[in-house]
Structures are given as C-alpha cells and as structure tokens.
Amino acid sequence: MPELPAPMVLLEGLTKTRTQSESVFELRVSRFSVRPGQVVAVTGESGCGKSTLLDILALVMAPTRVDRFELQNNGLQHDLARLWNNGDEGTLSALRRDTFGYVLQTGGLLPFLSVRRNITLPGRIKGAPVSRNRLDTLAARLGLAGYLDRMPSSLSIGQRQRAAILRALAHTPRVVLADEPTAAVDRARARTIMDDMHALARDEGTAIVVVTHDTDLVATGVDATYTFDTSRIDHRTTRSICRRVTEGGR
C-alpha cells in the first residue's frame, strides 16, 4: 500500500475548559487528524463539543492545554501550540486567512453581492484573486454554471449551499471547515453535497472537516468519523471526550 501523506492538521493531548456562570465544560481530545484529500466527520448531539473543536481547528479559540497542534501547508510545518503559547496573533491571523475555507450552516452569502462576487470575495481579501477559468470550472462541477451573476435570494437553499462550498474552495484553501453544511437541505441534496465535497477534496488535495449531527449521512461517505462521550463529573462540571469511531468509510 502507498504511504499515507502526513496529516494536514494534527491535534494531540488537547484540553479546552470553558466556564459559564456556575457551569464548567471540559473537552478532551487525545488525537485528531485529517490528511490531504480526506473528508473527516465530527458528529454528536448538541452541547457535546463539536463547535468548540471546530473553533479550535479554525484558530479562533485557544486551547487550554495541548501537547501537539500542527498544521502542514505548502511543505511548511507550523507549530500552532507554540504560536498560541507565544501569543503570535499576527501569524495565526495570516494562517486563518491563507489556509482555511469555511462553509457555514446557513451558507453565509452576503445578500447584497452577486453569487460571483460572494465567491471571489475571500480571494480578494487574501490578495490572490480567483481566476475566471477556475471559477467557471468549479461552478460547472457544482451545478452553478449560469447562476454566478444572480443574487443569492434567487437561488434555492441547495444552490446557496453549493455556492457557499464553491466560495470556500475557490481560493484554494488547504483546509475547509464545514459547520452543518447540509442542515438546511433535504436528504438527496445532502448526499450530493457530501459527494461533491469528497470529490473536490480528493482532486485538489484539500483536507475537509465536516461537523454534523446526522450520523446516517456520514456513515459511508467520509474517510474517518469522530464522536464524543459526554459525562457529568460533578454538580458543576461536564466532560466530553472526543474519540475516533471509524476510518476508511469509502
């Protein structure tokens, strides 16, 4: 068998503690990884820590403690644990901008911009405009050819989600983080969206993390799945432990 590529994102020995009023929530992750070309699912019920983990992966929430947190990008290895420990917000901000693409649950398209301008906005912010050829090729692949110059309000829910995926991928991010990207569409469209993301991940070498509560949807359509075991430690503290449950689902 060919040797697997190094993980694009690797987390080991993570603890994140969050306190609100009289309640304490503790997330623990012994190991989490996603490789280039993989789609990894993060599943679980509301309140188990899915969004907390996604925020940590997105570099918008600092770990309380982490033994190892690394990002591979264009042959460079970034020690994210060290960057957080040193308070290097400049480098973290640049990595967020240049490395990540995001798909929000609601799509998140700006209603006053055309679909085309929504999609090209991240590239303009990044300082790396999306080429017309790339945009047209991805739009055709995702069934959006002919819709790029429309306003988001004229698209169906499924088309808006596809546009959000196209926006996340157009500026060639190395990692895409998708928060419940199929929550607003029916089962058939949800399956198509997952298949599209997996095909694009494989073809472009992108690492994709999908957060979802729909375990049936990702049962056979992803490369690995993580879930959470949540327990009450005492009258104040809830602990959630993230663990890998499957690998090689496709």
C-alpha positions in Angstrom: 0.0 0.0 0.0 1.2 3.6 -0.7 2.4 5.5 2.3 -0.2 7.9 3.6 0.6 11.6 3.4 1.3 13.5 6.7 -1.7 14.9 8.4 -2.6 18.4 7.3 -3.9 19.1 10.8 -2.8 17.1 13.9 -4.0 17.6 17.4 -2.7 15.6 20.4 -3.4 15.9 24.1 -5.9 18.7 23.9 -7.9 20.1 26.8 -10.3 23.0 26.5 -12.1 24.2 29.6 -14.9 26.7 29.3 -16.7 28.3 32.2 -20.1 30.0 32.1 -21.8 31.1 35.3 -21.7 28.1 37.6 -21.1 25.6 34.9 -17.8 24.2 33.6 -17.4 22.3 30.3 -14.2 20.4 29.6 -13.4 19.0 26.2 -10.6 16.4 25.8 -9.1 15.2 22.6 -6.3 12.6 22.8 -5.7 12.7 19.0 -7.4 14.2 16.0 -6.0 14.3 12.4 -7.1 15.0 8.9 -4.9 14.3 5.8 -4.9 15.9 2.4 -7.7 14.7 0.2 -9.8 13.4 3.2 -13.2 14.3 4.5 -13.4 13.8 8.2 -16.8 14.0 10.0 -17.3 15.2 13.6 -20.6 14.0 14.9 -22.6 14.3 18.2 -25.5 15.8 19.9 -25.9 19.4 20.8 -23.6 20.6 23.6 -21.0 17.8 23.2 -18.2 20.0 22.0 -18.4 19.9 18.2 -18.4 23.7 17.8 -15.7 24.1 20.4 -13.5 21.6 18.5 -14.2 23.4 15.2 -13.4 26.8 16.7 -10.0 25.4 17.9 -9.3 23.9 14.5 -10.2 27.3 12.9 -7.6 29.0 15.2 -10.3 31.3 16.7 -10.3 29.7 20.1 -7.1 29.0 22.1 -6.6 25.5 23.7 -6.4 25.5 27.5 -3.6 22.9 27.1 -2.3 21.0 24.1 0.7 18.7 23.7 0.9 18.9 19.9 -1.0 21.1 17.4 0.5 21.2 13.9 -0.5 22.5 10.5 1.2 21.4 7.3 0.9 23.9 4.5 2.9 24.0 1.2 5.7 22.0 2.6 5.9 24.0 5.8 5.1 22.8 9.3 3.5 25.3 11.6 3.7 24.7 15.4 0.3 26.1 16.3 0.7 25.2 20.0 3.8 27.4 20.1 2.1 30.2 18.3 -0.7 30.2 20.8 1.7 30.0 23.7 3.7 33.0 22.4 0.5 35.0 21.6 1.6 35.3 18.0 -1.7 36.7 16.7 -0.1 38.1 13.5 1.0 34.6 12.3 -2.3 33.0 13.5 -4.3 35.6 11.6 -2.3 35.1 8.4 -2.8 31.3 8.7 -6.6 31.8 9.1 -6.7 34.0 6.0 -4.4 32.0 3.8 -5.0 28.4 4.8 -8.7 27.9 5.7 -12.0 28.0 3.9 -15.3 28.0 5.8 -18.8 26.7 5.0 -21.4 28.0 7.4 -24.7 26.2 8.3 -26.7 28.9 6.7 -24.4 29.4 3.7 -23.5 32.9 4.9 -23.7 34.5 1.5 -23.9 38.3 1.6 -27.3 39.2 0.2 -26.2 42.5 -1.4 -23.5 40.8 -3.6 -24.0 38.6 -6.6 -23.1 34.9 -6.3 -19.9 35.6 -8.3 -18.8 38.4 -6.0 -19.6 36.4 -2.9 -17.4 33.6 -4.2 -14.5 35.8 -5.2 -14.5 37.9 -2.0 -12.2 35.7 0.1 -9.6 35.6 -2.7 -9.7 39.4 -2.9 -9.2 39.7 0.8 -6.4 37.2 0.6 -4.8 39.2 -2.2 -5.0 36.2 -4.5 -7.9 36.8 -7.0 -9.7 33.7 -8.2 -9.1 33.1 -12.0 -12.1 33.2 -14.3 -11.2 29.7 -15.5 -11.1 28.2 -12.0 -14.4 29.8 -11.1 -16.1 28.6 -14.2 -14.8 25.1 -13.8 -15.8 24.8 -10.2 -19.2 26.4 -10.9 -19.9 23.9 -13.7 -18.8 21.0 -11.5 -21.2 22.1 -8.7 -24.1 22.8 -11.0 -23.9 26.5 -10.7 -23.0 27.5 -14.2 -25.4 30.2 -15.3 -26.1 31.2 -11.7 -23.0 33.2 -10.9 -24.4 36.6 -11.8 -27.7 36.1 -9.9 -28.3 37.4 -6.4 -28.4 34.8 -3.6 -32.1 35.4 -3.0 -32.9 34.0 -6.4 -31.2 30.6 -5.6 -32.7 27.6 -3.9 -31.5 26.6 -0.5 -29.5 23.8 -2.0 -27.9 26.1 -4.6 -27.0 28.6 -1.9 -25.2 25.8 0.0 -23.4 24.8 -3.2 -22.4 28.4 -3.7 -21.0 28.5 -0.1 -19.0 25.4 -0.8 -17.7 27.0 -4.0 -16.8 30.2 -2.1 -14.8 28.1 0.5 -12.9 26.2 -2.2 -12.4 28.9 -4.9 -9.3 30.5 -3.3 -7.6 27.1 -3.0 -7.5 26.7 0.8 -5.6 23.8 2.3 -8.2 23.1 4.9 -12.0 23.5 4.7 -14.1 23.6 7.9 -17.9 23.0 7.3 -20.4 23.5 10.1 -23.6 21.6 9.4 -23.4 22.3 5.7 -26.4 20.0 4.9 -28.7 21.0 7.7 -31.0 23.2 5.5 -31.4 20.8 2.6 -33.3 17.5 2.0 -31.6 14.1 2.2 -31.0 13.7 -1.6 -29.3 17.2 -1.8 -27.4 16.5 1.4 -25.9 13.3 -0.1 -25.0 15.1 -3.3 -23.3 17.9 -1.4 -21.3 15.4 0.6 -20.3 13.5 -2.5 -19.2 16.8 -4.2 -17.1 17.8 -1.2 -15.4 14.4 -1.1 -14.6 14.5 -4.9 -13.2 18.0 -4.6 -11.1 17.1 -1.6 -9.7 14.1 -3.4 -9.0 16.0 -6.6 -7.5 19.1 -5.0 -5.7 17.5 -2.0 -7.8 19.6 0.4 -8.5 18.4 3.9 -12.2 18.9 4.9 -13.7 18.6 8.3 -17.5 18.4 8.4 -19.4 19.0 11.7 -22.8 17.3 11.7 -25.4 15.7 13.9 -26.5 13.5 11.1 -24.6 10.2 11.7 -26.5 8.3 8.9 -25.4 10.9 6.3 -21.7 10.3 7.0 -21.9 6.6 7.8 -20.3 5.6 4.5 -19.4 8.9 2.8 -16.3 10.0 4.7 -12.8 8.8 5.4 -13.0 9.0 9.2 -15.5 9.9 11.9 -15.1 11.3 15.4 -17.7 11.5 18.1 -17.9 12.4 21.8 -18.5 10.6 25.1 -20.1 13.1 27.5 -20.4 12.5 31.2 -21.2 14.5 34.3 -18.1 14.8 36.6 -19.8 16.7 39.5 -22.6 19.1 40.0 -20.7 21.8 38.1 -18.6 20.0 35.5 -19.4 18.2 32.3 -16.6 16.4 30.5 -16.7 15.4 26.8 -14.1 13.1 25.3 -13.6 13.1 21.6 -12.7 9.7 20.0 -12.3 8.3 16.5 -15.0 5.7 15.7 -14.4 4.8 12.1 -11.8 5.1 9.3 -11.9 4.3 5.7 -15.7 4.6 5.2 -15.5 5.0 1.5 
